[in-house]
Each structure stands twice: as structure tokens, then as C-alpha cells.
């Protein structure tokens, strides 16, 4: 071997050893053993994996539904008060900090990084399921399926589940991390967000806190990917006659996993920013298209009535752990939603913190809380309102489609009725894949960062970690959608979401009280 070759080999060996030294073994190995073990269990005994996830689902949401509801109310009140208080003028990074991203790019990353496949998956399906009482959602409330009352309930409940409550969870975690990181020089970690409560001694448990947060987001991502696979698979069957099967889901999982791991590899500026901007533009086009092609006046009227129904039932819905409206509605829908939002929140907060430098707290809340919530109102108003009108007038029997083909199938029966349905259906399929990829590349980068020690500001984590986490998450999602569909066709992915939320529920509760203490009981007002 020549001297030049020897030097090159030594450099490679040194780089490899440096990369190994950067690995946080205490976070990486427990997390990878559980996630990788779940993927392996799916290969060996997928029924056991499904049964385990179902057990966590039942235990966590039935035992702690009351806590999910209470803490979501506290988070919403805190975010609202902070946004419109004197603290809103505090600038993240200090008075002289300059933002890196434009408002348009910032909003695109915040919006698409959080919603993933959710609004596309359920923009049509969820209101129709409520309207038709498909899985017993209206039974305990006494509302007659298909009635005018059921219409208003369906719109109001979707507004409740998909707007101001869930985005308050993201915004709270993101703002707390951003303020402590950029203004108080704390590390950009989930553990650091708890220092206002416990001081530096909480760092003794950083391995546990960060491991649980990592597991939660990994399971949440697997849940979102699984729902997306089920939806695209049902679309392929409806539009092109190709039956859903493990082979179809495997191809879709492999393609989507490759897309988001490549985007994560390219980094924040090149991959994530471009995907988010492109994805948000597709969202805007789809909204405008349907607004002008759909029953515009009906959309405006039923959306307004839905808001009235939501406001009228605000406290009953906000504090019901399933004893008032019943498990089919509260556990399988609202608490499932809360579980997946909370599963995402701690690590999604770190991402929102990274892209918020130079903005004021009020600007942060407008971009991450108010505007995404308004987008949710508009999306469900237009898509859900149109679907309900078509169901009620006989244009399409979407209730029957869902009963025959599963909880996510109504979207394709809906799109087939559009004048440009043949064009829109493949666009929506592409948007679904890109939507998930946008969220997943954000989170795989964040997961890899959490497993890496002493990363400098702006430095990317090791590539091999991004690839490893991306593939593992994709594998778990595939097994849950392929072998644990259940009555709704997506039962398995709902189990994963509940498991993820259970992992970090108490961490999120502590973050809420840490944020309250930071801004209202310590020195948060010193920069006003």
C-alpha cells in the first residue's frame, strides 16, 4: 500500500472512529432495539406485534383519556394567553436576531412538517364516518345518522379535532425549545425544556427522556406512514383495479421510505425546504380547485353552522374522557388524534425551534398555531362540506364505500365524482406520498440528531443514522398496515399512534408546566 493510500485509510478510520464517538449509545441502542425489534417481530410473528400494540392502545387511552383531555385544554389556554400578551413581542434569539427563512417558506415547513398525511386521509373520510355513524360514533349521543343535526355535528367535530387544540400542542413545545435554546443558551433537547422545573439535575435522566421522545415520534411516524399506505393502496384499487395486498403496500412503503430518507440526507435547506414548499403549493391548488368546483354556498353555510356546533359543545367535548359520547367517537377518534399529536410534539417542537430564529413569539404563534388551524378549518370545510353535500343529495354514497372498503376509502369514491377526477386522483396520491415524506424527513433528521452527541448548531447528524431510522420506521409501518388492518382497515396504525402518545404523555405534561413557569413565574418577562 502506498503512502497516499495509507494516509487515506487512516483518515477514513479516524472519521469512522469520530462518528462512533458522537453516537449517544444510551439513547440510540434502547430505541433501536425496540423499533428494530418491532420490525423483526413483524417478520417473525406479525400477530404478536399487533396484539402488543392493541394492548397499549386499550390501556393508555382508557386509563389516561381524562389526562389527554385536561392537558390539551391547559395547553390551548396557555398558547392563547401568551400569543396576545405582552410576551408576544419577545424576539427568539434576541433583539438583533435576523430570520433565515421567508414567511412563505417558514409557513410551508411548519404546516407540511406537522400534518403529514392526516388532512388528506380524513378531510373526506372523517366527516362522512360521523355522518353515517359507520362505527357507532353517534350512538351514545343520540343523534340520528344522516340528519341535519348529524351534518353540523360532523363538521364541528372535525374542526375540533384538527385545528386549534392540536396545533397548540406543537406550538407550545416548539416555542419552549426555541426560547430556551436561542435566548437562554440551553441545549436543543427535550430534556433541556424541563430544566425550568427541575434545574440541571434533570440532565441525569436525559437518556430516559430523549429515548422515550424518540420512541414516541418513531411510532407516530410509523402510524402516519401506515395510514398513508392504506389510503394510497385503496386508491390504486379504486382507480386502477389493482387489489390491495402486502406486495402493493411493500412497493409503496419502499418508495416512500426512499423519498424521505433521501430528502433527509440532502438536509434542511436543500431537501426539507424544497419538499415543504412544493407540497404546500399542491395543497393550495387542491383547495382552490374544489372550492370552485364544489357547492360553494353550501360549503360556507355548513362550515359556519359547524363552527356554531363546536362552540356550543366546546367544554363537553374538551373534557369528555369517553364517558359522555362513548368510546367509538372519543377513544377511536379524538383521543387517537391527541395521542399522535402528543407523540409528535416534543421532537416536532425541536424542529419548529430550529426554523424560528429571528421571529417574535407572536409571529411564531401566528405561523405555527393560528394559520395552520385556520388552514384546517378551510380544508375540512371545503372537502368535508362537499362530501357531505354529495352524500345527502345522492351524488355519491360515500358511507357505503367506507363500509365496504374501510375507513380511508371514501376519499377515492369522492374524487371519482369530480369532473377532473382522472387527473386529480394521481395528483392526490402523489401529494399523500410527498406529505408524509415532508414530515418524515424532518423527523428522521431530528431523531438522528437526538442520537448524536455534541452536534454544533447547523451541523447535520451522520447519514447512516438517517438511513437506519428511516428504513426501520418504514418496516414497522408496513407490517402494521399489511397484517393489522382490523375493522377500520387502519386499526394497526391507530395502535401505534396510541403507543407513541403513551410514551411521552407525562413528558408533555411536564413541558406544559415548564412553559408556564418559564414565561409567567420566572424571568420570561425580562426581555419584554
N, C-alpha and C positions, 0 to 999 in steps of 0.2 A: 504494500500500500504506500502510495506517495505521501510526501509531507502535506501536500494540499488536501488529499483525501482524508488523511489522519486528522487534520485540523477541522475539516468539515464534519467528520464523525463526532469529534469532541464537542463541537458547537451544538450539534443535534442532541447529543447526550445531555449536555448542560441545559439546553432548552427544555428537554423532556423532564429532567430532574426538577427544574424550576417550576414547571407546570404541575408536577406531582406535589411539590411543596405547597403550592397555592390551594390545593384541594382541602376543603373543610371536611375531614373524614367523619367527624361526629355528626354532621348533617347529611352528607352525601350517602354514606353507607346504610343507615337505618331507612332513609327514604327510598333508596334504590332497591333495597332488599324487599320492602313492602310493595312498591309499584312493579318492580321486575318480577317479584314472586307472584303478584296477582296475574300478570301476563302469562307466566309459566303455568299457574294453576288453571288458567283459561284453556291452555293447550291440553293439560292432563285431565282435568275434570271441570268442565265449564259449569256444570250444575252446582258443584260445591261453591264456586265463585259467586254464582247468582244467589244461592241460599245465604251466604255470608253477607252479601250486600243488602239483601232483603231484610235480614235480621237487624242490621244497623239502621236501615230506613225506619222500620217499625218502632224500634226502641227510641231512637233520637227524636223523631218528630212527635211521637205520642207522649214522651216523657218531658220534653222541653219546648213543646209548642207555645206554651204560655210565655217562656223566656224569649223566644224568637219574636213574638208579637210585642212584648213590652220594650225590648231593646230597640226594635225598629222605630217605635214611636219616639223614644228618647233621642235617637239619632236624628230623626226628622226635625224635631223641635230645636235641637242644638244647631243644626245646619241653618235653619231658617233664621234663628236669632242672630247667629254670627254673621250671616250674609248682610243683613240690614242694620247691623250695629256699627258703632264707631270702629270696631276692629277691621271692618271691610277695607279700610284704606291702607292697612299694613302691606308692604311690598315683600314678596318672597325673594330672599337674597339681599335685602337691604334697600335703602332709598336709591342707590345708584345702579341697581341691577338692571340689565337690559335683556329682554326676552330673546330667545333663539329662534322661535318659530312664529310665523304669522298666525293671526287669529283663525284663518281658514284651515291651515294645516293642523294647528293645535286642536281645534274642534273635531276635525276628521279623525285624528288619532284617539282622542278621548271617547268619541262616540262609537266608532267601529271596534276599538280595542275592548270595549265592555259588553256590547250587546251580542257579539258573535252571531250565532245563527238564530237567536231567540225570537226577534220580532218577525223574521220571515217565517219561521216554523209555526208560530202561534198567532200571527196577525189575522189570519182567516180561521184557523182551526179552533182556537180557544173560545172566541165568542159563539161560534156555531155549536160547540160542545155544550156550553152553558145553555144556549137557546133550546137545544133539543134534549137536555137532561140525559145526555148519552151515557154517562157513567154514574148517574144518580146525584149530580151536583145540586139540583133544585129540590130534591125530595124532602129534605128536612125543613127547607124554608117555606114550603107550601105554595110556591109559585107554579103556575100551570105552564108546562113547556109550550113554546110557540106563541104565547100570549104577548100582548103589548108590554105587560109588566116584565116578562122574561127578556124582551128586547132591551129595555132600559137597564135591567139588572146585568145583562151580558156585557153591554158597553161599559157600564160603571165599574164592574168588577175587573175588566181588563185594564181600565185606566188606573185603578187602584194597584193592581199587581205590577204594572210595567212603567210607572212614571216616578213620581216624587219620592216615594218610600225607598225603592231600591237604589236610586242614584244618590240618595242621601248617604247610604252606607259606603259607597265608593268614595264620595267626596270627603266624608269625614276622615277616612283612613288616609286618603291622599294628601289632604291639607295638613294633617298632623305630621305625617312623614316629611313633607316639604318644608314646613316651618322649622321643625327641629333640625333638619339636615342643613338647610341653607341659611337659617337665621341664628341657630344655636350651636352649629358645628357638631351635631350628633351624627353618628354613622347612619347610612341609609339602610336600615334593617328594621324588621318588625319588632325586634327586642328593644331597639332604641326608642320606639314610640311608647314604651311602657315606663321609661325612666322617670317621667314626671310623677308617677305614682310610687315607684319603689326605689328610685335612685340607682346608683351604679351597681348595687348588689343584684339587680335583676339580670345582669350580664352573666352571672353564674348559671343561669338557666337558658342562655341564648340558644344552645344546641337543641333544647326541647321545643322552645317557642318557634324557632325557624324551621325545625323538622316538621312540626305539626302544620305550620303555614304552607310549607312546600307540598306536603301530602294533600292538603285541602285543595290547593289550586290544581294539582295534578289530577285528582279525582274529578274536580269541577270541569277541567278541560276535557277529560275523557267523556264526561256526561254530555257536554256540548257537541263534541265530535260525534258521539253515538247518535244523538238526536238528528244531527245533520246527515249522517249516513242513512238513517232510516227514512228521512224525508226525501233525499235525492233518489234513494232506491225506489221508493214508492212512486216518485215522479217518472223515473225511467220505465217502470211497469205500466203506469197510466198512459204515458205519451207514446211509448215505443213498443209496448207489448212484451218487454223482456222481464220475466218473473223475478221477484226479489229472491236472493239466495246468498249464502255465505260467500260464494265466488264473486258476485256483484259487489257486495259490501267490502270484500277484501281489496278489490281493484280500486274502489273509491277511497278506502282508508289509506292505501299505499300512495295514491296520487295526492291526496290532501296533506298527508304527513310530509311527503317530499316537498310540497309547496311551502309549508310554513317553516320547515327546518332550513330550507334554502334562504328564505326571507330573513330568518333569524341570523343565519350565517352572514348575510350581507350587512346586518347592523341596523341601528336606529334610523340614520339619515337616508341610507340607500334603499333598504328593504321595507321597513315598517312604515315610514312616512309615505312612500310611494303607494304601497298597497292600501293604506288607510284612505288616502286622497282619492284613489281610483274607486275604491269600494263606496265611499260616501257619495260620489257623483252618480253611481248607479242607483243608490237609494233615492236620491233626489229626482232622478228621471222617472223611476218607477212610481213615485208618489204623484208627480205631476200627470203622468200618463193615466193613472187610474182615476185621479180627481176629475179629469175632463171626460174620460170615457164612462165613468160610473154615474150613479144617480146623485149628482152634486147636491141638490137641495135636500134630499133625504139624508145624505151624509152629515150635512150641517145641523139638521134638526135632531137626528138621533144622537149625535155627539153631544149636543147641548143638553138633551134630556139625560144622557148617560152621566154627564158631569153632575147634574142635579141629584141623580140617584146615588152617586158616590158620596157627595157631600152630606146628603140626608142620612146615610148609613155609616158615616166615617168612623165613629167610635165603636160601633158594634163590630164592624169588620176588623178594625185595628186591634181589638182586644179579645177576639174570639180564638181560643186555642183548639177549636173544633167542637166544642160542646153546644154551640148555638146553631151553626149552619151544617154541621156534620163532617165526617172525615172525607167523603168523596170530593167535597169542594175545598175545605180548608187544608187538610193534610196533603192530598194529592195535587193540589194546585198552589195555593198561596204559600203554605209552609215549604213546599218543594222549591218554589221560587226564592223564598227567603234563604233557604239552605244554600242554593247555588250562588246567590249574590254574596252571602257571607263567606262562602268558600273562596270566592274570588277576591273579596275586599282587601285583606291585609297585603297581598302581593300586588294586586291591581293598584292599590294605593301607592306602592313604591314606584310603579311606572308613571302614574299621574304626577307624582312628585318630581320625577326626573325631567318632565317636559314642561314644568310650570315656572321655571326660574324667570324672574323679572316681572311677573304678574302680581297684581294685588290680590288679596284674599277675596274681595268682591268679584273681580274678574275670574278668579279660579272657580268660584261657585256658579257664576253665570255659565261658564263653558262646561263644567263637569256635573252640575246639578240641574240648573234651570233649563238650559237649552236642550240637553238630552231628554229631559222629562217632557218638554213641550213637543219634541220630535216624537216621543212615544204616544202622546195624545193624538197628534196628527196622523201617525201611521195606523194606529188601531181605529181611529175614527174613519179614515178613508177605506182601508182594507176590510176591517171588521164591519163597518156600516154597509159597504157594498155587498159583502157576503150575506149579511142578514136580510137585506132588501131582496136579493135574488132568491134566498131560501123562502121568504114569506110570499113572494109573488110567483113562485114556481119556475123561475128561470133555471135553477139548478137545485137538486135535492142533495145538499151537502151533508146533511145529517145522515142520510142513508149511505153516502160514500164513506163517511167516517166509521159508521157501524160495521160496514162490510170490510174495510181495509185498514182500520187502525186510526189512532188519534191524530196522526200527522198527514193523513191522505186527503183531507178536504181541500187543501191548497190547490192541488192539481185539477180536481173537478171544477174548482172556481176558475182557474186560469184558462181552462179549455173553453169557457164561455166568452172570453174576450175576443173581439174581432181580430186582434193580432196575436191570438193565443199561441200559434205555432212558433212565432218569433219570441214571444215573452217567456215561454216555458224554459227553453235552453238558457236564456239570459238569467232567469231566476235561479236555475241550477248552478250556473257559474257564480252568481252572487253569493249563494249559500256557501260554496266552497271557499270563495275569497273571504267571506265574512268570518268564517271560522279560522282561516289561515291568518287573518289580521290579528285576531285575539290571541291565537296560539303562538305566533312568532314573538309577540310581546311577552307572553308569559314564559315561553321556553328560555328566552334570554334572561328574564328575571329569575327563574328557577336556577339556571346555571350560575348566575351572579351570586345567588344565596349560598351556593355550594363552593364558592371560591373565596379564598382568604385575601384580604388586603388589596382589593381592586381599587385602582385610582379612579378619580372622577372622570367619566367619559371613556374608561377602558372597557373593552369587551371581554366576557368570560371565555374560557377555552372552547374551541369549536367542537371537540369531541364530546363535551358535556351537552351542548345544544342538540347534537345528533342523537346521543344516547337517550336523553329525556324525551325528545320528540318521537322517537321510534317506540319507546316503552308506553307512552301515553296513547299513541295510535293503536298499539296492540290491545291494550285493555279496553278501549272503546269498541274495537272490532268484536271482541268476544262478548261484550255485554249486549250489543245490538243484534248480533247473529244468533245468540243462544239464550237470551233472557228477555225476549220481547214482551211476553205476558199479554194481558187483556187489552192494554192500550197500544201494544206494539213498541212502546218505549219504556216499559216498566224498568228494565235493567239500567238504563241511563238515569232514570229518576232515583234508583237506589244509590248509584254512585254520587249523585249530587247531595243526597242527604248525608252520606258518609263524609263527604268533603266538608259540609257545613258543620257537622258534629265535631270534626277535628279542631275547628278554630272558634266555635261559638263563644267559649269563655275568654279566649284571647280578644275577640272582637268586643265583648262586653267591657273588658278592661281598657281597650283602646278608646271606647266611647267616654269612659270616665276620665281617662288620661287627657283627652282633648278638652273636656270641660274644665279640668283643673288647670291645664296649660293656659287657656285663654281667660278664664274668669276668676281663678283663685291664686295665680302666681304672678308672673311678670309679663303676661301676654299683652297687657295694655301699655307697656313701656315704650313701644315703638309707634303708638298712635300719634 
